[in-house]
Amino acid sequence: MQNIYDFTVQKINGEQQSLKEYEGHPLLIVNTASKCGFTPQFKELQELYEKYKNQGFTILGFPCSQFNNQEFANIDETAAYCQKNYDVQFPMFAKIDVKGEKSSPLFKFLVSEKKGLFTESIKWNFTKFLVSSNGHVIARYAPQTSPTKIENDLRTLL
């Protein structure tokens, strides 16, 4: 059975990173956008990360421009924006597609493991996937779900 640790993703600097590096730790994987109505969720995501990072929890952010082109064209602008406006300290990765023919293998896996309401496809920015420390997708949260609403589910994994 496949799990999250079977995937390699591209970091902002272009290097490849195996998600196996996160084995044994719960994760929240989020498709993000810097110019979206949900962008202020970065603040809550960062707060959740700060609160639980010493217990092994990590958030992985994947910028995406597929929904009304709400991400900067240049990934360096994305990184700078997230740092300057929300003090994002959790790992952010290269811009990817999260739906359609060119969807990243990671997000194809995530949506196949936890389907959304009425669809498997991701409908918008800030869809969130909670992953257990053994690499299995536990839950999927809609874009409008505040990261603070995920905290109780997260605590059961720590």
N, CA, C and O atoms as a GROMACS GRO file, in nm:
protein
  632
    1MET      N    1   0.084  -0.119   0.000
    1MET     CA    2   0.000   0.000   0.000
    1MET      C    3   0.088   0.125   0.000
    1MET      O    4   0.181   0.136   0.080
    2GLN      N    5   0.059   0.214  -0.088
    2GLN     CA    6   0.136   0.338  -0.101
    2GLN      C    7   0.104   0.433   0.014
    2GLN      O    8  -0.009   0.437   0.064
    3ASN      N    9   0.205   0.510   0.056
    3ASN     CA   10   0.180   0.616   0.154
    3ASN      C   11   0.257   0.741   0.113
    3ASN      O   12   0.325   0.743   0.010
    4ILE      N   13   0.246   0.842   0.193
    4ILE     CA   14   0.302   0.974   0.161
    4ILE      C   15   0.453   0.972   0.143
    4ILE      O   16   0.510   1.053   0.070
    5TYR      N   17   0.518   0.878   0.211
    5TYR     CA   18   0.665   0.873   0.207
    5TYR      C   19   0.720   0.818   0.076
    5TYR      O   20   0.842   0.818   0.055
    6ASP      N   21   0.633   0.772  -0.011
    6ASP     CA   22   0.675   0.722  -0.142
    6ASP      C   23   0.700   0.835  -0.242
    6ASP      O   24   0.742   0.809  -0.355
    7PHE      N   25   0.674   0.958  -0.203
    7PHE     CA   26   0.681   1.070  -0.297
    7PHE      C   27   0.803   1.159  -0.274
    7PHE      O   28   0.852   1.174  -0.162
    8THR      N   29   0.848   1.217  -0.384
    8THR     CA   30   0.955   1.316  -0.383
    8THR      C   31   0.895   1.443  -0.442
    8THR      O   32   0.820   1.438  -0.540
    9VAL      N   33   0.927   1.556  -0.381
    9VAL     CA   34   0.872   1.684  -0.425
    9VAL      C   35   0.987   1.782  -0.451
    9VAL      O   36   1.100   1.760  -0.408
   10GLN      N   37   0.955   1.888  -0.520
   10GLN     CA   38   1.056   1.988  -0.552
   10GLN      C   39   1.048   2.103  -0.452
   10GLN      O   40   0.942   2.161  -0.430
   11LYS      N   41   1.161   2.135  -0.392
   11LYS     CA   42   1.170   2.246  -0.300
   11LYS      C   43   1.171   2.378  -0.378
   11LYS      O   44   1.187   2.378  -0.500
   12ILE      N   45   1.156   2.488  -0.308
   12ILE     CA   46   1.156   2.619  -0.372
   12ILE      C   47   1.285   2.644  -0.449
   12ILE      O   48   1.284   2.708  -0.555
   13ASN      N   49   1.395   2.593  -0.397
   13ASN     CA   50   1.525   2.615  -0.463
   13ASN      C   51   1.550   2.520  -0.580
   13ASN      O   52   1.657   2.523  -0.640
   14GLY      N   53   1.452   2.435  -0.612
   14GLY     CA   54   1.464   2.344  -0.725
   14GLY      C   55   1.517   2.205  -0.690
   14GLY      O   56   1.508   2.114  -0.772
   15GLU      N   57   1.570   2.189  -0.571
   15GLU     CA   58   1.620   2.057  -0.528
   15GLU      C   59   1.503   1.963  -0.501
   15GLU      O   60   1.392   2.006  -0.467
   16GLN      N   61   1.530   1.835  -0.516
   16GLN     CA   62   1.430   1.733  -0.488
   16GLN      C   63   1.439   1.693  -0.340
   16GLN      O   64   1.548   1.687  -0.283
   17GLN      N   65   1.325   1.666  -0.280
   17GLN     CA   66   1.321   1.622  -0.141
   17GLN      C   67   1.224   1.506  -0.127
   17GLN      O   68   1.109   1.513  -0.171
   18SER      N   69   1.272   1.401  -0.067
   18SER     CA   70   1.186   1.286  -0.038
   18SER      C   71   1.101   1.317   0.084
   18SER      O   72   1.150   1.371   0.183
   19LEU      N   73   0.974   1.284   0.076
   19LEU     CA   74   0.887   1.303   0.192
   19LEU      C   75   0.917   1.200   0.301
   19LEU      O   76   0.863   1.207   0.411
   20LYS      N   77   1.002   1.105   0.270
   20LYS     CA   78   1.048   1.008   0.370
   20LYS      C   79   1.118   1.079   0.486
   20LYS      O   80   1.124   1.027   0.597
   21GLU      N   81   1.170   1.199   0.459
   21GLU     CA   82   1.234   1.278   0.565
   21GLU      C   83   1.138   1.312   0.678
   21GLU      O   84   1.180   1.345   0.788
   22TYR      N   85   1.008   1.304   0.650
   22TYR     CA   86   0.907   1.338   0.751
   22TYR      C   87   0.846   1.213   0.816
   22TYR      O   88   0.751   1.224   0.894
   23GLU      N   89   0.900   1.098   0.784
   23GLU     CA   90   0.846   0.974   0.839
   23GLU      C   91   0.846   0.979   0.992
   23GLU      O   92   0.942   1.022   1.055
   24GLY      N   93   0.735   0.932   1.048
   24GLY     CA   94   0.722   0.929   1.193
   24GLY      C   95   0.663   1.056   1.252
   24GLY      O   96   0.652   1.068   1.374
   25HIS      N   97   0.624   1.150   1.166
   25HIS     CA   98   0.569   1.278   1.214
   25HIS      C   99   0.438   1.309   1.142
   25HIS      O  100   0.427   1.286   1.021
   26PRO      N  101   0.339   1.361   1.214
   26PRO     CA  102   0.216   1.402   1.148
   26PRO      C  103   0.240   1.526   1.062
   26PRO      O  104   0.324   1.610   1.094
   27LEU      N  105   0.166   1.534   0.952
   27LEU     CA  106   0.181   1.643   0.857
   27LEU      C  107   0.045   1.703   0.822
   27LEU      O  108  -0.058   1.636   0.828
   28LEU      N  109   0.047   1.830   0.786
   28LEU     CA  110  -0.068   1.893   0.724
   28LEU      C  111  -0.017   1.945   0.590
   28LEU      O  112   0.070   2.031   0.585
   29ILE      N  113  -0.073   1.893   0.481
   29ILE     CA  114  -0.031   1.931   0.346
   29ILE      C  115  -0.139   2.023   0.289
   29ILE      O  116  -0.258   1.990   0.290
   30VAL      N  117  -0.096   2.141   0.240
   30VAL     CA  118  -0.189   2.245   0.197
   30VAL      C  119  -0.148   2.300   0.062
   30VAL      O  120  -0.030   2.330   0.040
   31ASN      N  121  -0.245   2.316  -0.030
   31ASN     CA  122  -0.216   2.391  -0.152
   31ASN      C  123  -0.248   2.537  -0.122
   31ASN      O  124  -0.359   2.569  -0.078
   32THR      N  125  -0.153   2.623  -0.146
   32THR     CA  126  -0.163   2.762  -0.105
   32THR      C  127  -0.166   2.857  -0.224
   32THR      O  128  -0.137   2.819  -0.337
   33ALA      N  129  -0.201   2.982  -0.195
   33ALA     CA  130  -0.196   3.089  -0.295
   33ALA      C  131  -0.180   3.221  -0.220
   33ALA      O  132  -0.244   3.243  -0.118
   34SER      N  133  -0.096   3.307  -0.271
   34SER     CA  134  -0.063   3.432  -0.204
   34SER      C  135  -0.165   3.543  -0.225
   34SER      O  136  -0.165   3.641  -0.149
   35LYS      N  137  -0.250   3.531  -0.326
   35LYS     CA  138  -0.344   3.639  -0.357
   35LYS      C  139  -0.489   3.589  -0.356
   35LYS      O  140  -0.569   3.624  -0.443
   36CYS      N  141  -0.521   3.509  -0.257
   36CYS     CA  142  -0.651   3.445  -0.246
   36CYS      C  143  -0.725   3.500  -0.124
   36CYS      O  144  -0.662   3.550  -0.030
   37GLY      N  145  -0.855   3.491  -0.124
   37GLY     CA  146  -0.932   3.533  -0.008
   37GLY      C  147  -0.900   3.451   0.116
   37GLY      O  148  -0.922   3.497   0.228
   38PHE      N  149  -0.849   3.330   0.098
   38PHE     CA  150  -0.812   3.244   0.210
   38PHE      C  151  -0.666   3.262   0.253
   38PHE      O  152  -0.622   3.198   0.349
   39THR      N  153  -0.592   3.348   0.185
   39THR     CA  154  -0.450   3.369   0.217
   39THR      C  155  -0.425   3.402   0.364
   39THR      O  156  -0.322   3.360   0.417
   40PRO      N  157  -0.513   3.475   0.432
   40PRO     CA  158  -0.489   3.501   0.574
   40PRO      C  159  -0.480   3.374   0.660
   40PRO      O  160  -0.438   3.381   0.776
   41GLN      N  161  -0.519   3.259   0.604
   41GLN     CA  162  -0.501   3.133   0.677
   41GLN      C  163  -0.354   3.104   0.704
   41GLN      O  164  -0.322   3.024   0.792
   42PHE      N  165  -0.264   3.167   0.630
   42PHE     CA  166  -0.122   3.148   0.659
   42PHE      C  167  -0.091   3.182   0.806
   42PHE      O  168  -0.009   3.116   0.869
   43LYS      N  169  -0.158   3.283   0.858
   43LYS     CA  170  -0.136   3.323   0.998
   43LYS      C  171  -0.173   3.208   1.092
   43LYS      O  172  -0.095   3.174   1.182
   44GLU      N  173  -0.289   3.148   1.073
   44GLU     CA  174  -0.333   3.038   1.158
   44GLU      C  175  -0.249   2.913   1.135
   44GLU      O  176  -0.220   2.839   1.229
   45LEU      N  177  -0.210   2.890   1.012
   45LEU     CA  178  -0.123   2.776   0.984
   45LEU      C  179   0.009   2.791   1.058
   45LEU      O  180   0.058   2.696   1.120
   46GLN      N  181   0.067   2.911   1.052
   46GLN     CA  182   0.193   2.936   1.121
   46GLN      C  183   0.176   2.918   1.272
   46GLN      O  184   0.263   2.861   1.338
   47GLU      N  185   0.066   2.966   1.328
   47GLU     CA  186   0.041   2.950   1.472
   47GLU      C  187   0.029   2.804   1.510
   47GLU      O  188   0.081   2.762   1.613
   48LEU      N  189  -0.041   2.725   1.428
   48LEU     CA  190  -0.054   2.581   1.453
   48LEU      C  191   0.082   2.512   1.446
   48LEU      O  192   0.114   2.427   1.529
   49TYR      N  193   0.160   2.551   1.347
   49TYR     CA  194   0.294   2.496   1.332
   49TYR      C  195   0.380   2.529   1.455
   49TYR      O  196   0.446   2.441   1.510
   50GLU      N  197   0.379   2.654   1.496
   50GLU     CA  198   0.458   2.696   1.613
   50GLU      C  199   0.418   2.618   1.738
   50GLU      O  200   0.503   2.579   1.818
   51LYS      N  201   0.290   2.598   1.755
   51LYS     CA  202   0.238   2.533   1.875
   51LYS      C  203   0.280   2.386   1.886
   51LYS      O  204   0.302   2.336   1.996
   52TYR      N  205   0.290   2.316   1.771
   52TYR     CA  206   0.312   2.172   1.773
   52TYR      C  207   0.442   2.124   1.706
   52TYR      O  208   0.467   2.004   1.703
   53LYS      N  209   0.522   2.214   1.654
   53LYS     CA  210   0.643   2.171   1.583
   53LYS      C  211   0.739   2.095   1.673
   53LYS      O  212   0.808   2.004   1.626
   54ASN      N  213   0.745   2.129   1.801
   54ASN     CA  214   0.836   2.058   1.892
   54ASN      C  215   0.787   1.918   1.925
   54ASN      O  216   0.859   1.841   1.988
   55GLN      N  217   0.666   1.886   1.883
   55GLN     CA  218   0.613   1.750   1.899
   55GLN      C  219   0.622   1.673   1.767
   55GLN      O  220   0.567   1.564   1.754
   56GLY      N  221   0.693   1.731   1.670
   56GLY     CA  222   0.717   1.663   1.543
   56GLY      C  223   0.624   1.700   1.430
   56GLY      O  224   0.642   1.652   1.318
   57PHE      N  225   0.525   1.783   1.456
   57PHE     CA  226   0.428   1.822   1.354
   57PHE      C  227   0.490   1.919   1.253
   57PHE      O  228   0.566   2.008   1.290
   58THR      N  229   0.456   1.899   1.126
   58THR     CA  230   0.504   1.989   1.020
   58THR      C  231   0.391   2.018   0.922
   58THR      O  232   0.306   1.933   0.896
   59ILE      N  233   0.391   2.138   0.871
   59ILE     CA  234   0.301   2.177   0.763
   59ILE      C  235   0.385   2.188   0.637
   59ILE      O  236   0.495   2.243   0.639
   60LEU      N  237   0.333   2.136   0.527
   60LEU     CA  238   0.400   2.146   0.398
   60LEU      C  239   0.311   2.228   0.305
   60LEU      O  240   0.198   2.189   0.276
   61GLY      N  241   0.361   2.342   0.259
   61GLY     CA  242   0.284   2.430   0.172
   61GLY      C  243   0.326   2.416   0.027
   61GLY      O  244   0.444   2.420  -0.006
   62PHE      N  245   0.227   2.402  -0.060
   62PHE     CA  246   0.250   2.386  -0.203
   62PHE      C  247   0.175   2.494  -0.279
   62PHE      O  248   0.055   2.481  -0.302
   63PRO      N  249   0.244   2.602  -0.319
   63PRO     CA  250   0.180   2.709  -0.395
   63PRO      C  251   0.122   2.657  -0.527
   63PRO      O  252   0.178   2.568  -0.591
   64CYS      N  253   0.009   2.716  -0.564
   64CYS     CA  254  -0.062   2.673  -0.684
   64CYS      C  255  -0.130   2.793  -0.748
   64CYS      O  256  -0.186   2.877  -0.678
   65SER      N  257  -0.126   2.801  -0.881
   65SER     CA  258  -0.188   2.912  -0.954
   65SER      C  259  -0.310   2.868  -1.034
   65SER      O  260  -0.358   2.944  -1.119
   66GLN      N  261  -0.360   2.750  -1.009
   66GLN     CA  262  -0.468   2.697  -1.092
   66GLN      C  263  -0.604   2.761  -1.068
   66GLN      O  264  -0.695   2.743  -1.149
   67PHE      N  265  -0.620   2.833  -0.960
   67PHE     CA  266  -0.750   2.889  -0.926
   67PHE      C  267  -0.743   3.041  -0.939
   67PHE      O  268  -0.701   3.111  -0.847
   68ASN      N  269  -0.786   3.091  -1.054
   68ASN     CA  270  -0.785   3.234  -1.086
   68ASN      C  271  -0.646   3.296  -1.080
   68ASN      O  272  -0.633   3.416  -1.052
   69ASN      N  273  -0.542   3.218  -1.105
   69ASN     CA  274  -0.405   3.269  -1.112
   69ASN      C  275  -0.370   3.355  -0.989
   69ASN      O  276  -0.323   3.467  -1.003
   70GLN      N  277  -0.395   3.299  -0.869
   70GLN     CA  278  -0.378   3.374  -0.746
   70GLN      C  279  -0.243   3.352  -0.678
   70GLN      O  280  -0.229   3.369  -0.557
   71GLU      N  281  -0.145   3.314  -0.756
   71GLU     CA  282  -0.009   3.296  -0.703
   71GLU      C  283   0.087   3.375  -0.791
   71GLU      O  284   0.064   3.391  -0.911
   72PHE      N  285   0.194   3.426  -0.731
   72PHE     CA  286   0.296   3.498  -0.806
   72PHE      C  287   0.357   3.405  -0.911
   72PHE      O  288   0.367   3.284  -0.891
   73ALA      N  289   0.398   3.463  -1.023
   73ALA     CA  290   0.462   3.384  -1.128
   73ALA      C  291   0.599   3.335  -1.083
   73ALA      O  292   0.641   3.225  -1.118
   74ASN      N  293   0.668   3.415  -1.004
   74ASN     CA  294   0.802   3.383  -0.958
   74ASN      C  295   0.795   3.326  -0.816
   74ASN      O  296   0.741   3.391  -0.726
   75ILE      N  297   0.848   3.206  -0.796
   75ILE     CA  298   0.841   3.139  -0.666
   75ILE      C  299   0.916   3.217  -0.557
   75ILE      O  300   0.881   3.209  -0.440
   76ASP      N  301   1.019   3.292  -0.596
   76ASP     CA  302   1.090   3.373  -0.497
   76ASP      C  303   0.999   3.483  -0.441
   76ASP      O  304   1.008   3.517  -0.324
   77GLU      N  305   0.910   3.537  -0.526
   77GLU     CA  306   0.812   3.635  -0.478
   77GLU      C  307   0.717   3.571  -0.378
   77GLU      O  308   0.681   3.632  -0.277
   78THR      N  309   0.676   3.448  -0.407
   78THR     CA  310   0.588   3.375  -0.316
   78THR      C  311   0.654   3.359  -0.180
   78THR      O  312   0.594   3.389  -0.077
   79ALA      N  313   0.776   3.311  -0.181
   79ALA     CA  314   0.849   3.288  -0.056
   79ALA      C  315   0.865   3.417   0.023
   79ALA      O  316   0.843   3.420   0.144
   80ALA      N  317   0.902   3.524  -0.045
   80ALA     CA  318   0.921   3.653   0.022
   80ALA      C  319   0.789   3.705   0.078
   80ALA      O  320   0.785   3.757   0.189
   81TYR      N  321   0.682   3.691   0.002
   81TYR     CA  322   0.551   3.737   0.047
   81TYR      C  323   0.507   3.662   0.173
   81TYR      O  324   0.460   3.723   0.269
   82CYS      N  325   0.520   3.531   0.173
   82CYS     CA  326   0.479   3.450   0.287
   82CYS      C  327   0.562   3.483   0.411
   82CYS      O  328   0.509   3.488   0.522
   83GLN      N  329   0.688   3.505   0.391
   83GLN     CA  330   0.777   3.539   0.502
   83GLN      C  331   0.745   3.678   0.556
   83GLN      O  332   0.729   3.696   0.677
   84LYS      N  333   0.736   3.775   0.469
   84LYS     CA  334   0.715   3.914   0.511
   84LYS      C  335   0.578   3.936   0.576
   84LYS      O  336   0.569   4.003   0.678
   85ASN      N  337   0.473   3.880   0.518
   85ASN     CA  338   0.338   3.908   0.563
   85ASN      C  339   0.285   3.814   0.671
   85ASN      O  340   0.198   3.852   0.750
   86TYR      N  341   0.338   3.692   0.676
   86TYR     CA  342   0.285   3.594   0.771
   86TYR      C  343   0.393   3.522   0.851
   86TYR      O  344   0.362   3.433   0.930
   87ASP      N  345   0.519   3.561   0.832
   87ASP     CA  346   0.630   3.498   0.902
   87ASP      C  347   0.628   3.346   0.890
   87ASP      O  348   0.654   3.275   0.988
   88VAL      N  349   0.596   3.297   0.772
   88VAL     CA  350   0.586   3.152   0.749
   88VAL      C  351   0.722   3.087   0.769
   88VAL      O  352   0.820   3.122   0.703
   89GLN      N  353   0.726   2.992   0.861
   89GLN     CA  354   0.850   2.919   0.892
   89GLN      C  355   0.842   2.772   0.849
   89GLN      O  356   0.944   2.704   0.841
   90PHE      N  357   0.721   2.724   0.823
   90PHE     CA  358   0.708   2.584   0.780
   90PHE      C  359   0.753   2.570   0.635
   90PHE      O  360   0.753   2.669   0.561
   91PRO      N  361   0.790   2.450   0.593
   91PRO     CA  362   0.843   2.430   0.458
   91PRO      C  363   0.741   2.466   0.348
   91PRO      O  364   0.626   2.424   0.352
   92MET      N  365   0.789   2.544   0.253
   92MET     CA  366   0.713   2.575   0.133
   92MET      C  367   0.789   2.515   0.016
   92MET      O  368   0.912   2.510   0.016
   93PHE      N  369   0.715   2.470  -0.084
   93PHE     CA  370   0.775   2.398  -0.196
   93PHE      C  371   0.750   2.472  -0.326
   93PHE      O  372   0.687   2.578  -0.328
   94ALA      N  373   0.801   2.417  -0.434
   94ALA     CA  374   0.784   2.477  -0.567
   94ALA      C  375   0.637   2.477  -0.605
   94ALA      O  376   0.558   2.395  -0.557
   95LYS      N  377   0.601   2.570  -0.691
   95LYS     CA  378   0.463   2.580  -0.739
   95LYS      C  379   0.428   2.455  -0.819
   95LYS      O  380   0.507   2.405  -0.899
   96ILE      N  381   0.306   2.406  -0.796
   96ILE     CA  382   0.262   2.283  -0.862
   96ILE      C  383   0.118   2.296  -0.910
   96ILE      O  384   0.049   2.393  -0.877
   97ASP      N  385   0.075   2.198  -0.988
   97ASP     CA  386  -0.065   2.181  -1.021
   97ASP      C  387  -0.123   2.078  -0.924
   97ASP      O  388  -0.058   1.979  -0.892
   98VAL      N  389  -0.246   2.103  -0.879
   98VAL     CA  390  -0.308   2.011  -0.783
   98VAL      C  391  -0.432   1.943  -0.841
   98VAL      O  392  -0.497   1.862  -0.774
   99LYS      N  393  -0.463   1.975  -0.966
   99LYS     CA  394  -0.576   1.910  -1.033
   99LYS      C  395  -0.547   1.902  -1.182
   99LYS      O  396  -0.461   1.973  -1.234
  100GLY      N  397  -0.621   1.817  -1.248
  100GLY     CA  398  -0.608   1.807  -1.393
  100GLY      C  399  -0.497   1.715  -1.438
  100GLY      O  400  -0.435   1.644  -1.359
  101GLU      N  401  -0.474   1.719  -1.567
  101GLU     CA  402  -0.379   1.629  -1.633
  101GLU      C  403  -0.237   1.643  -1.580
  101GLU      O  404  -0.164   1.544  -1.572
  102LYS      N  405  -0.197   1.765  -1.544
  102LYS     CA  406  -0.060   1.790  -1.499
  102LYS      C  407  -0.047   1.792  -1.347
  102LYS      O  408   0.053   1.840  -1.294
  103SER      N  409  -0.148   1.742  -1.278
  103SER     CA  410  -0.146   1.739  -1.132
  103SER      C  411  -0.025   1.662  -1.080
  103SER      O  412   0.014   1.560  -1.137
  104SER      N  413   0.033   1.711  -0.974
  104SER     CA  414   0.150   1.645  -0.917
  104SER      C  415   0.111   1.506  -0.866
  104SER      O  416  -0.002   1.486  -0.820
  105PRO      N  417   0.202   1.410  -0.874
  105PRO     CA  418   0.173   1.276  -0.823
  105PRO      C  419   0.131   1.278  -0.676
  105PRO      O  420   0.045   1.200  -0.635
  106LEU      N  421   0.191   1.366  -0.597
  106LEU     CA  422   0.154   1.376  -0.456
  106LEU      C  423   0.007   1.411  -0.442
  106LEU      O  424  -0.065   1.346  -0.365
  107PHE      N  425  -0.039   1.512  -0.512
  107PHE     CA  426  -0.179   1.554  -0.498
  107PHE      C  427  -0.274   1.454  -0.564
  107PHE      O  428  -0.388   1.442  -0.519
  108LYS      N  429  -0.233   1.385  -0.666
  108LYS     CA  430  -0.315   1.276  -0.721
  108LYS      C  431  -0.338   1.171  -0.613
  108LYS      O  432  -0.449   1.120  -0.597
  109PHE      N  433  -0.233   1.140  -0.540
  109PHE     CA  434  -0.244   1.043  -0.431
  109PHE      C  435  -0.336   1.095  -0.321
  109PHE      O  436  -0.425   1.024  -0.275
  110LEU      N  437  -0.313   1.219  -0.278
  110LEU     CA  438  -0.393   1.275  -0.169
  110LEU      C  439  -0.542   1.272  -0.201
  110LEU      O  440  -0.622   1.229  -0.117
  111VAL      N  441  -0.581   1.317  -0.319
  111VAL     CA  442  -0.723   1.321  -0.353
  111VAL      C  443  -0.781   1.181  -0.374
  111VAL      O  444  -0.901   1.160  -0.355
  112SER      N  445  -0.698   1.086  -0.413
  112SER     CA  446  -0.749   0.949  -0.427
  112SER      C  447  -0.772   0.885  -0.290
  112SER      O  448  -0.857   0.797  -0.276
  113GLU      N  449  -0.697   0.930  -0.190
  113GLU     CA  450  -0.711   0.877  -0.054
  113GLU      C  451  -0.829   0.939   0.020
  113GLU      O  452  -0.898   0.870   0.096
  114LYS      N  453  -0.852   1.068   0.000
  114LYS     CA  454  -0.961   1.138   0.067
  114LYS      C  455  -1.033   1.227  -0.032
  114LYS      O  456  -0.983   1.334  -0.069
  115LYS      N  457  -1.148   1.182  -0.075
  115LYS     CA  458  -1.226   1.258  -0.171
  115LYS      C  459  -1.296   1.375  -0.103
  115LYS      O  460  -1.325   1.370   0.017
  116GLY      N  461  -1.322   1.478  -0.179
  116GLY     CA  462  -1.394   1.594  -0.128
  116GLY      C  463  -1.543   1.574  -0.140
  116GLY      O  464  -1.589   1.468  -0.184
  117LEU      N  465  -1.618   1.673  -0.102
  117LEU     CA  466  -1.762   1.669  -0.109
  117LEU      C  467  -1.805   1.670  -0.255
  117LEU      O  468  -1.782   1.767  -0.326
  118PHE      N  469  -1.866   1.564  -0.298
  118PHE     CA  470  -1.919   1.546  -0.434
  118PHE      C  471  -1.812   1.531  -0.543
  118PHE      O  472  -1.847   1.514  -0.660
  119THR      N  473  -1.685   1.536  -0.507
  119THR     CA  474  -1.581   1.527  -0.610
  119THR      C  475  -1.450   1.480  -0.549
  119THR      O  476  -1.425   1.496  -0.429
  120GLU      N  477  -1.368   1.423  -0.632
  120GLU     CA  478  -1.233   1.388  -0.589
  120GLU      C  479  -1.140   1.507  -0.607
  120GLU      O  480  -1.045   1.525  -0.531
  121SER      N  481  -1.168   1.588  -0.707
  121SER     CA  482  -1.081   1.699  -0.745
  121SER      C  483  -1.075   1.807  -0.637
  121SER      O  484  -1.169   1.825  -0.559
  122ILE      N  485  -0.964   1.878  -0.633
  122ILE     CA  486  -0.950   1.993  -0.545
  122ILE      C  487  -1.023   2.110  -0.610
  122ILE      O  488  -1.003   2.139  -0.728
  123LYS      N  489  -1.109   2.176  -0.532
  123LYS     CA  490  -1.192   2.282  -0.587
  123LYS      C  491  -1.130   2.421  -0.574
  123LYS      O  492  -1.165   2.511  -0.651
  124TRP      N  493  -1.037   2.440  -0.477
  124TRP     CA  494  -0.985   2.575  -0.456
  124TRP      C  495  -0.858   2.569  -0.372
  124TRP      O  496  -0.818   2.464  -0.322
  125ASN      N  497  -0.796   2.685  -0.357
  125ASN     CA  498  -0.677   2.700  -0.275
  125ASN      C  499  -0.709   2.668  -0.128
  125ASN      O  500  -0.823   2.680  -0.083
  126PHE      N  501  -0.606   2.628  -0.056
  126PHE     CA  502  -0.612   2.600   0.087
  126PHE      C  503  -0.696   2.477   0.123
  126PHE      O  504  -0.756   2.471   0.230
  127THR      N  505  -0.700   2.380   0.031
  127THR     CA  506  -0.749   2.248   0.068
  127THR      C  507  -0.639   2.184   0.150
  127THR      O  508  -0.521   2.195   0.116
  128LYS      N  509  -0.678   2.118   0.260
  128LYS     CA  510  -0.579   2.069   0.356
  128LYS      C  511  -0.596   1.919   0.376
  128LYS      O  512  -0.708   1.868   0.381
  129PHE      N  513  -0.482   1.849   0.388
  129PHE     CA  514  -0.483   1.704   0.413
  129PHE      C  515  -0.401   1.676   0.538
  129PHE      O  516  -0.285   1.714   0.546
  130LEU      N  517  -0.462   1.609   0.635
  130LEU     CA  518  -0.393   1.568   0.756
  130LEU      C  519  -0.341   1.427   0.737
  130LEU      O  520  -0.416   1.336   0.701
  131VAL      N  521  -0.212   1.410   0.763
  131VAL     CA  522  -0.144   1.283   0.740
  131VAL      C  523  -0.087   1.233   0.873
  131VAL      O  524  -0.025   1.309   0.947
  132SER      N  525  -0.109   1.105   0.902
  132SER     CA  526  -0.060   1.047   1.027
  132SER      C  527   0.090   1.024   1.021
  132SER      O  528   0.151   1.034   0.914
  133SER      N  529   0.149   0.993   1.134
  133SER     CA  530   0.294   0.970   1.140
  133SER      C  531   0.337   0.845   1.065
  133SER      O  532   0.456   0.826   1.040
  134ASN      N  533   0.241   0.759   1.029
  134ASN     CA  534   0.277   0.642   0.947
  134ASN      C  535   0.251   0.666   0.798
  134ASN      O  536   0.258   0.573   0.718
  135GLY      N  537   0.222   0.792   0.762
  135GLY     CA  538   0.212   0.828   0.621
  135GLY      C  539   0.078   0.810   0.555
  135GLY      O  540   0.067   0.817   0.433
  136HIS      N  541  -0.026   0.786   0.634
  136HIS     CA  542  -0.159   0.765   0.578
  136HIS      C  543  -0.244   0.892   0.591
  136HIS      O  544  -0.240   0.960   0.693
  137VAL      N  545  -0.320   0.920   0.487
  137VAL     CA  546  -0.406   1.038   0.486
  137VAL      C  547  -0.525   1.011   0.577
  137VAL      O  548  -0.603   0.918   0.554
  138ILE      N  549  -0.538   1.093   0.680
  138ILE     CA  550  -0.642   1.076   0.781
  138ILE      C  551  -0.767   1.156   0.749
  138ILE      O  552  -0.879   1.107   0.766
  139ALA      N  553  -0.749   1.280   0.703
  139ALA     CA  554  -0.864   1.368   0.680
  139ALA      C  555  -0.832   1.470   0.572
  139ALA      O  556  -0.717   1.503   0.546
  140ARG      N  557  -0.938   1.519   0.512
  140ARG     CA  558  -0.930   1.627   0.413
  140ARG      C  559  -1.022   1.739   0.461
  140ARG      O  560  -1.133   1.714   0.508
  141TYR      N  561  -0.974   1.862   0.449
  141TYR     CA  562  -1.049   1.977   0.495
  141TYR      C  563  -1.069   2.075   0.381
  141TYR      O  564  -0.979   2.098   0.301
  142ALA      N  565  -1.187   2.131   0.374
  142ALA     CA  566  -1.223   2.226   0.270
  142ALA      C  567  -1.143   2.356   0.286
  142ALA      O  568  -1.095   2.386   0.395
  143PRO      N  569  -1.129   2.432   0.178
  143PRO     CA  570  -1.057   2.559   0.184
  143PRO      C  571  -1.106   2.652   0.295
  143PRO      O  572  -1.025   2.718   0.360
  144GLN      N  573  -1.236   2.658   0.316
  144GLN     CA  574  -1.289   2.749   0.416
  144GLN      C  575  -1.271   2.700   0.559
  144GLN      O  576  -1.300   2.775   0.653
  145THR      N  577  -1.225   2.576   0.579
  145THR     CA  578  -1.201   2.526   0.714
  145THR      C  579  -1.078   2.594   0.774
  145THR      O  580  -0.968   2.585   0.721
  146SER      N  581  -1.101   2.662   0.882
  146SER     CA  582  -0.991   2.731   0.951
  146SER      C  583  -0.891   2.630   1.006
  146SER      O  584  -0.932   2.526   1.058
  147PRO      N  585  -0.763   2.658   0.995
  147PRO     CA  586  -0.663   2.567   1.053
  147PRO      C  587  -0.685   2.541   1.203
  147PRO      O  588  -0.648   2.435   1.252
  148THR      N  589  -0.743   2.636   1.274
  148THR     CA  590  -0.769   2.613   1.417
  148THR      C  591  -0.871   2.502   1.438
  148THR      O  592  -0.871   2.437   1.543
  149LYS      N  593  -0.958   2.478   1.342
  149LYS     CA  594  -1.058   2.372   1.351
  149LYS      C  595  -0.996   2.233   1.333
  149LYS      O  596  -1.059   2.132   1.362
  150ILE      N  597  -0.873   2.229   1.286
  150ILE     CA  598  -0.802   2.102   1.262
  150ILE      C  599  -0.728   2.058   1.388
  150ILE      O  600  -0.688   1.942   1.400
  151GLU      N  601  -0.710   2.149   1.480
  151GLU     CA  602  -0.624   2.124   1.597
  151GLU      C  603  -0.664   2.000   1.677
  151GLU      O  604  -0.577   1.923   1.718
  152ASN      N  605  -0.793   1.979   1.700
  152ASN     CA  606  -0.835   1.861   1.778
  152ASN      C  607  -0.797   1.732   1.707
  152ASN      O  608  -0.751   1.637   1.771
  153ASP      N  609  -0.817   1.727   1.575
  153ASP     CA  610  -0.778   1.608   1.498
  153ASP      C  611  -0.626   1.588   1.505
  153ASP      O  612  -0.578   1.475   1.516
  154LEU      N  613  -0.553   1.696   1.498
  154LEU     CA  614  -0.407   1.690   1.502
  154LEU      C  615  -0.360   1.634   1.637
  154LEU      O  616  -0.272   1.548   1.641
  155ARG      N  617  -0.419   1.681   1.744
  155ARG     CA  618  -0.375   1.635   1.878
  155ARG      C  619  -0.389   1.485   1.894
  155ARG      O  620  -0.312   1.424   1.968
  156THR      N  621  -0.486   1.424   1.828
  156THR     CA  622  -0.501   1.278   1.840
  156THR      C  623  -0.385   1.205   1.773
  156THR      O  624  -0.361   1.087   1.802
  157LEU      N  625  -0.312   1.273   1.685
  157LEU     CA  626  -0.201   1.210   1.613
  157LEU      C  627  -0.066   1.231   1.681
  157LEU      O  628   0.033   1.167   1.644
  158LEU      N  629  -0.061   1.320   1.778
  158LEU     CA  630   0.067   1.353   1.843
  158LEU      C  631   0.100   1.254   1.955
  158LEU      O  632   0.203   1.267   2.020
   0.00000   0.00000   0.00000
